[in-house]
Amino acid sequence: MLFDTHVHLNIDAFDDDREETIARAREAGVKQMVVVGFDHETIPKAIELAEAYDDIYAAVGWHPVDAVDFTEKELEWLRELAGHPQVVAIGEMGLDYYWDKSPKNVQKAVFKQQIELAKEVNLPIIVHDRDAHEDIADILEETNAEEAGGIMHCFGGDETIARRCLDLGFYISFGGPLTFKNAKLPKQVADIVPLERLLIETDCPFLAPHPNRGKRNEPAYVALVAEKLAEIKDVSTEEVARITTNNANQLFHIHTQD
């Protein structure tokens, strides 16, 4: 059984076939998934999906691109939602230096606020990092983010950044880009990360893995990520599925009955 640790089934790309998408995921062996909310619109939808399906969970956080819109009101809202039984993480949060909607100093402040919230409510964090590797690692270290723990979502950094995150006890998660033919760096990093610190995800509908690159991604395709990871680690796909699922359940404090 597979655990897709990062899906966006809560956005309009799935409005026409959400239930069918979930059914295809089940057929592909995806038993569990975390729907990630990141703003006013997607957070309630993540909660709604988590309430509708026993093995779907929610994460609630504020995306760095919209950090400029984050106020004390949003922080209190996240604090309230953190107590929901199906909410298993705070995020996604972090830094995004690709888009320029929110100034870097604002992004950093909102990132730190959410880390402190996660520590307060005893939930792990889901970290979004785009073109901000050094600053992300610095903030995780400065804020003692290991007290919350968490995931480096769709990891795109190098081995040095990966080791800094591993030293904090964080998990490294890989998605579709791991399968791209020209993706040398993710494969190099995946090779050095211990299996017990690896997670898999789709980030659907974005970043569909090969051979579906360029199409809409969906949770069923996480099986392709597991296959590539198994090839890199020289173990069976079943072993990758078992270990990464156990890793996710441990991180998210989910107790399953086999």
Phi, psi and omega in degrees: 000143183252152178235111176272109189276000182204101177231154175239057175291355183268011178248167192293347178299340181248011184299329184274341186209039184299311182297320178295323178296317178295320179296319178296324178297316179300317181297330180276000178096009180273104183272325185231151175203155176247121176270123188259120174262145187219005178198186184300326184277318188275336181295309178300325180291326176295316178299317181300316179294320180295328178285334184276337185230129184300323186258017173249132183240167182239148168239141182233126180197187183234123185291140182298331179301326182259019183304329181297340180264001185274127180232181177300329179298315178294323179297317179294323178298314178297322179298318178295314183293336180300338180275355179294136185297338180263359177273121187244357181199159171256123181150170016270148182221169176144219182225140178224104182264006177281312177270153186243024181294318184247128179302150183302319182295326177290316178302316181298317181296316181291323175301312181295321178300319182287327175297315179297321177298315181300319177296320181296318184263004176059049174234148177288165179249153174247116190259123173264125182226109175235112178059032184218033191303310183296315181294323177300308182298319179301314182292319178301319180288316182296325185267004184054047184296345177297340177294334175264320186077173178161196187238135165271098189288132179045060191301131181233007181277183180264186183296324181297314179295319179300317181294323177298320179289320177297323178297336177270001180084012181281156174266147178253122183249137179241146178235208184310319182304336178299333184269351183293141184298329183263011186270076181289315185297310178304321180294321178297317180292315179302327181294328184264350179276127178300145180306325183287359176242013182258146173225161178235155183201169172249327190060027183300144014270012184267161166056049179299138181287159172300136010265019182258013183306133180095345177264174175292129178278156175208162188303329180303331184285354177297339176299326179291326176292318179299320180296317180293320179296321178298320178296317181293319183273355179058048174226175180284156176299324179298322179293318176299316179299314182297311185291314182292328176292316177298319178301314182296316180296324177293313181298315185275003180058042179260127179253111183257157174251120182283000000 
